[in-house]
Amino acid sequence: MSMRRLLPFLLIGVIVLASGCTAVAPAAPAGQAPAEPAAVTVRIGTQPWIGYGPWWIAQEQGLFDKHGIQAELIDFVTDTEVNAAFASGNMDVANVASHTAIKLYANGVDLRVVLLEDASYEADAILAPAAITSFADLAGKRVAYEEGSTSDLLLNFGLAENGLSIQDIEPAPMPAADAGAALIAGQVDASVTYEPYITEAMGQNPELAKLYTGAARPGLISDVLIARTEFATQNPETMGKLMAIWDEAIAFLRENPDEGRAIIATAVGSAPEELTTAFDGVRFYDVAENAAEFNPESGSFYAIFADIQDVSLSIGLIEESVDLDGLIDTSYLSQ
């Protein structure tokens, strides 16, 4: 089962789907002031991952109401569930891993990447005992990782960067939640996993160290907001409001880190102190930072997406390259 993040958290409950995406206020009788326009309904797909937390902050702080948006945060457990719901048109925008966005697009889903949300720096890592200090030491070793996941991307990118490939190791496919435990039990020589499993494994065995992390290629392990092309093009003002809401939620989190983290932790069903290392290992991007990252002359995100696509091709996630210029739409950042 391939998941964006297989965190051991309880979901906060699924909000029922709405049938429409916009509402129109009735015309006012002659002589009366026009009625206030009804709030626009936007169905937002999420999963229990802290990178999507600013949307929960926005809900808690009334930012959707402030901008005239009736938001429905629809929670899913697995990539398969959210992908199917988005592809079938049962939501307007969704939070997904960058490689998932490429996969959906390659499979013919008409979507656009409209926002870079977060990137994992230290929250994804390859763990190994002290005897393994380089990728060369991994040759011939048994390595645990979850196929098709962010762990798969990180492992293959790191191997390629060091002149190796998946054929140079002995793969041990398993859920990321089990990879750390398998390493501690001596069932594998190294494991690829993410928080909170990194902290749990290193806490149980102080001899373990991070051989490689997402910081080696910032953005390789990242999340984006995708929108159905039809919805986005028909509702440009609403898309602009979503960008503003995200921006204000990021500002709140940065100005009130303890309160912001508490809101996110509650949403994913955990205590804030249990997520400290996860939060510390993730970087959030506001709208200005998005504009910088997407700048064709000085930004790095197009190059990062190209790397993500290359790894996705190498691991069989997609069969052919896609047009990244057609996939990424930055126009709503300046609405």
C-alpha positions as CSV (number, residue, x, y, z in Angstrom):
1,M,0.0,0.0,0.0
2,S,1.6,3.2,-1.2
3,M,1.0,6.3,1.0
4,R,2.4,9.8,1.0
5,R,3.0,9.5,4.7
6,L,1.9,6.4,6.7
7,L,1.7,8.3,10.1
8,P,0.1,6.5,13.0
9,F,-2.5,9.2,13.6
10,L,-6.2,9.2,13.8
11,L,-8.1,11.1,11.1
12,I,-10.3,14.0,12.3
13,G,-13.3,12.7,10.3
14,V,-14.4,12.9,6.7
15,I,-16.6,15.8,5.7
16,V,-19.2,14.9,3.2
17,L,-18.7,15.9,-0.4
18,A,-20.7,18.7,-1.9
19,S,-22.3,18.4,-5.3
20,G,-21.4,21.9,-6.6
21,C,-18.4,24.2,-6.5
22,T,-20.0,27.7,-6.7
23,A,-23.1,29.3,-5.5
24,V,-24.9,32.3,-7.0
25,A,-26.9,34.8,-4.9
26,P,-30.5,35.4,-6.1
27,A,-31.2,38.7,-7.8
28,A,-32.4,41.4,-5.3
29,P,-36.0,42.8,-5.7
30,A,-36.2,46.2,-7.3
31,G,-35.2,49.0,-5.0
32,Q,-33.3,46.7,-2.6
33,A,-29.6,46.4,-2.3
34,P,-28.1,43.2,-3.9
35,A,-27.8,40.3,-1.6
36,E,-24.3,39.3,-0.5
37,P,-22.9,36.7,-2.8
38,A,-22.9,33.2,-1.3
39,A,-19.6,31.7,-0.3
40,V,-17.9,29.7,-2.9
41,T,-17.6,26.0,-2.0
42,V,-14.2,24.4,-2.5
43,R,-13.6,20.8,-1.8
44,I,-10.0,20.2,-0.6
45,G,-8.5,16.7,-0.4
46,T,-6.0,16.2,2.5
47,Q,-4.2,13.4,4.3
48,P,-2.8,13.3,7.9
49,W,0.5,14.9,7.1
50,I,1.8,18.0,8.8
51,G,2.8,19.6,5.5
52,Y,-0.9,20.2,4.8
53,G,-1.4,21.7,8.2
54,P,-1.8,25.3,7.1
55,W,-5.2,24.4,5.8
56,W,-6.3,23.3,9.2
57,I,-4.9,26.5,10.7
58,A,-6.9,28.4,8.1
59,Q,-10.1,26.6,9.2
60,E,-9.4,27.1,12.9
61,Q,-8.6,30.8,12.4
62,G,-11.6,31.6,10.2
63,L,-9.5,32.5,7.2
64,F,-11.8,30.7,4.7
65,D,-14.8,32.6,6.0
66,K,-12.7,35.9,5.8
67,H,-12.2,35.3,2.1
68,G,-15.7,34.1,1.3
69,I,-14.7,30.4,0.9
70,Q,-16.8,27.5,2.2
71,A,-14.1,25.0,2.5
72,E,-14.6,21.2,2.8
73,L,-11.5,19.5,4.0
74,I,-11.9,15.9,2.9
75,D,-9.5,13.5,4.7
76,F,-8.1,10.4,3.1
77,V,-5.7,7.8,4.5
78,T,-3.9,6.5,1.3
79,D,-2.6,8.0,-2.0
80,T,-4.9,5.6,-3.8
81,E,-8.0,7.0,-2.2
82,V,-7.2,10.7,-2.7
83,N,-6.0,10.1,-6.3
84,A,-9.2,8.2,-7.2
85,A,-11.4,10.9,-5.7
86,F,-9.5,13.7,-7.4
87,A,-9.4,11.9,-10.8
88,S,-13.2,11.3,-10.6
89,G,-13.9,15.0,-10.0
90,N,-15.1,14.5,-6.4
91,M,-12.8,17.4,-5.2
92,D,-11.6,20.7,-6.7
93,V,-8.1,20.8,-5.3
94,A,-5.9,18.3,-3.4
95,N,-2.7,18.2,-1.4
96,V,-0.4,15.5,-2.9
97,A,3.3,14.7,-3.1
98,S,5.1,16.2,-6.1
99,H,5.7,12.8,-7.6
100,T,2.0,11.9,-7.2
101,A,1.1,15.1,-9.2
102,I,3.4,13.9,-12.0
103,K,2.0,10.4,-11.9
104,L,-1.7,11.6,-12.1
105,Y,-0.8,14.0,-14.9
106,A,1.0,11.2,-16.8
107,N,-2.1,9.1,-16.4
108,G,-4.2,11.6,-18.2
109,V,-5.8,13.5,-15.3
110,D,-6.4,17.1,-16.3
111,L,-4.7,19.0,-13.5
112,R,-2.3,21.9,-12.7
113,V,0.2,22.3,-9.9
114,V,-0.6,25.7,-8.5
115,L,1.4,25.9,-5.2
116,L,4.5,24.4,-3.6
117,E,3.5,23.7,0.0
118,D,6.4,22.1,1.8
119,A,9.6,20.2,1.4
120,S,11.2,17.6,3.6
121,Y,14.8,18.3,4.6
122,E,15.5,16.0,7.6
123,A,12.0,14.4,7.9
124,D,13.0,11.7,5.3
125,A,16.2,9.8,5.6
126,I,18.2,6.7,5.0
127,L,19.2,5.2,8.3
128,A,22.2,2.9,8.8
129,P,24.5,1.7,11.5
130,A,27.9,3.3,12.1
131,A,29.6,0.7,9.9
132,I,27.9,2.1,6.8
133,T,29.2,5.6,6.2
134,S,28.7,6.0,2.4
135,F,26.6,4.8,-0.5
136,A,29.4,2.6,-1.6
137,D,29.0,0.8,1.7
138,L,25.4,0.0,0.7
139,A,26.4,-2.1,-2.3
140,G,25.2,-5.6,-1.8
141,K,23.4,-4.7,1.4
142,R,19.7,-5.3,2.2
143,V,17.8,-2.0,2.3
144,A,14.2,-1.6,3.5
145,Y,12.0,1.0,1.8
146,E,8.4,1.5,0.7
147,E,8.0,1.1,-3.1
148,G,6.3,3.9,-4.9
149,S,6.6,6.3,-2.0
150,T,8.8,9.3,-1.1
151,S,11.3,6.7,0.4
152,D,11.6,5.1,-3.0
153,L,12.4,8.5,-4.6
154,L,14.9,9.4,-2.0
155,L,16.8,6.1,-2.2
156,N,16.9,6.0,-6.0
157,F,18.0,9.6,-6.2
158,G,20.8,9.1,-3.7
159,L,22.0,5.9,-5.4
160,A,22.1,7.6,-8.8
161,E,23.9,10.7,-7.3
162,N,26.6,8.3,-6.1
163,G,27.0,6.3,-9.2
164,L,24.9,3.3,-8.1
165,S,21.4,2.0,-8.9
166,I,18.8,-0.1,-7.2
167,Q,20.5,-3.2,-8.9
168,D,23.5,-2.6,-6.6
169,I,21.6,-3.2,-3.4
170,E,19.3,-5.9,-2.2
171,P,15.8,-4.3,-2.0
172,A,13.6,-5.2,0.9
173,P,10.2,-3.6,0.1
174,M,8.0,-2.9,3.1
175,P,5.9,-0.1,4.6
176,A,7.9,2.8,5.9
177,A,6.3,2.3,9.3
178,D,8.1,-1.1,9.5
179,A,11.5,-0.1,7.9
180,G,13.0,1.3,11.1
181,A,11.9,-1.6,13.2
182,A,13.4,-4.1,10.7
183,L,16.7,-2.3,10.9
184,I,16.7,-2.4,14.7
185,A,15.9,-6.1,14.6
186,G,18.8,-6.8,12.3
187,Q,16.6,-7.9,9.4
188,V,18.0,-5.3,7.1
189,D,21.3,-3.4,6.8
190,A,19.7,0.0,6.2
191,S,16.3,1.5,5.9
192,V,14.6,4.4,4.3
193,T,11.8,6.0,6.3
194,Y,10.5,9.3,7.6
195,E,9.3,11.0,10.8
196,P,8.2,10.0,13.4
197,Y,9.8,6.7,12.6
198,I,13.3,8.2,12.2
199,T,13.2,9.5,15.7
200,E,11.7,6.3,17.1
201,A,14.4,4.1,15.5
202,M,17.3,6.4,16.5
203,G,15.9,6.6,20.0
204,Q,15.9,2.8,20.3
205,N,19.3,2.4,18.8
206,P,21.8,5.3,19.3
207,E,24.2,3.6,17.0
208,L,22.0,4.5,14.0
209,A,22.8,7.6,12.0
210,K,21.3,9.4,9.0
211,L,23.3,8.4,5.9
212,Y,21.3,10.6,3.6
213,T,18.3,13.0,3.9
214,G,16.0,15.0,1.8
215,A,18.3,18.0,2.4
216,A,20.6,16.6,-0.1
217,R,18.2,17.8,-2.8
218,P,15.8,20.2,-1.2
219,G,12.3,19.8,-2.8
220,L,12.8,16.3,-4.1
221,I,10.6,15.2,-1.3
222,S,7.9,17.8,-1.4
223,D,4.2,18.4,-1.5
224,V,2.1,20.6,-3.8
225,L,-1.5,21.8,-4.2
226,I,-3.1,20.5,-7.4
227,A,-6.3,21.8,-9.0
228,R,-8.6,20.4,-11.6
229,T,-7.9,22.5,-14.7
230,E,-11.6,23.0,-15.4
231,F,-12.2,24.3,-11.8
232,A,-9.1,26.5,-11.8
233,T,-9.8,28.2,-15.1
234,Q,-13.5,28.8,-14.3
235,N,-12.7,30.1,-10.9
236,P,-9.5,32.2,-11.1
237,E,-10.7,34.6,-8.3
238,T,-11.3,31.6,-6.0
239,M,-7.9,30.2,-6.8
240,G,-6.3,33.6,-5.9
241,K,-8.2,33.5,-2.6
242,L,-6.9,30.1,-1.8
243,M,-3.3,31.4,-2.4
244,A,-4.0,34.3,0.0
245,I,-5.5,31.9,2.6
246,W,-2.5,29.7,2.5
247,D,-0.2,32.7,2.8
248,E,-2.0,34.0,5.8
249,A,-2.0,30.6,7.5
250,I,1.8,30.3,6.9
251,A,2.2,33.8,8.5
252,F,0.2,32.7,11.5
253,L,2.3,29.5,11.9
254,R,5.5,31.5,11.8
255,E,4.3,34.2,14.1
256,N,2.7,31.7,16.5
257,P,4.6,28.5,16.1
258,D,3.4,26.8,19.3
259,E,-0.2,27.5,18.7
260,G,0.1,26.7,15.0
261,R,1.8,23.4,15.6
262,A,-0.8,22.5,18.2
263,I,-3.6,23.1,15.7
264,I,-1.9,20.9,13.2
265,A,-1.1,18.2,15.7
266,T,-4.8,18.1,16.9
267,A,-5.9,17.8,13.3
268,V,-3.7,14.7,12.7
269,G,-4.5,13.2,16.1
270,S,-1.2,13.6,17.9
271,A,0.4,15.6,20.7
272,P,2.6,18.5,19.5
273,E,5.6,17.3,21.4
274,E,5.5,14.0,19.5
275,L,5.9,15.9,16.2
276,T,8.7,18.2,17.1
277,T,11.3,16.5,15.0
278,A,8.9,16.2,12.1
279,F,8.1,19.9,12.2
280,D,11.8,20.8,12.5
281,G,12.6,18.7,9.4
282,V,10.0,20.3,7.1
283,R,10.0,23.7,5.4
284,F,6.8,25.5,4.5
285,Y,6.6,27.9,1.5
286,D,4.5,31.1,1.4
287,V,3.3,32.8,-1.7
288,A,6.4,35.1,-2.1
289,E,8.7,32.1,-1.7
290,N,6.6,30.2,-4.3
291,A,7.1,33.1,-6.7
292,A,10.8,32.9,-6.2
293,E,11.0,29.1,-6.5
294,F,9.0,29.2,-9.7
295,N,11.0,32.0,-11.3
296,P,12.2,30.6,-14.6
297,E,15.5,32.5,-14.4
298,S,16.5,32.2,-10.7
299,G,14.1,29.7,-9.2
300,S,14.9,26.1,-8.6
301,F,11.6,24.3,-8.6
302,Y,11.4,23.5,-12.3
303,A,14.8,21.8,-12.0
304,I,13.6,20.0,-8.9
305,F,10.5,18.8,-10.7
306,A,12.7,17.5,-13.6
307,D,14.7,15.5,-11.1
308,I,11.5,14.1,-9.5
309,Q,10.3,13.1,-13.0
310,D,13.6,11.4,-13.8
311,V,13.5,9.3,-10.6
312,S,9.8,8.5,-11.3
313,L,10.8,7.2,-14.7
314,S,13.6,5.2,-13.3
315,I,11.4,3.4,-10.7
316,G,8.6,2.8,-13.1
317,L,6.2,5.2,-11.5
318,I,5.5,6.7,-15.0
319,E,6.3,5.3,-18.4
320,E,7.0,8.5,-20.3
321,S,8.1,12.1,-19.6
322,V,5.4,14.8,-19.2
323,D,5.4,18.4,-20.2
324,L,6.3,20.1,-16.9
325,D,5.5,23.6,-18.4
326,G,2.0,22.3,-19.0
327,L,1.7,20.8,-15.6
328,I,2.8,23.8,-13.5
329,D,0.6,26.9,-13.5
330,T,1.9,29.9,-11.4
331,S,-0.6,32.4,-12.6
332,Y,-2.7,32.2,-9.4
333,L,0.1,33.3,-7.2
334,S,-0.3,36.8,-8.3
335,Q,-4.1,37.0,-8.3
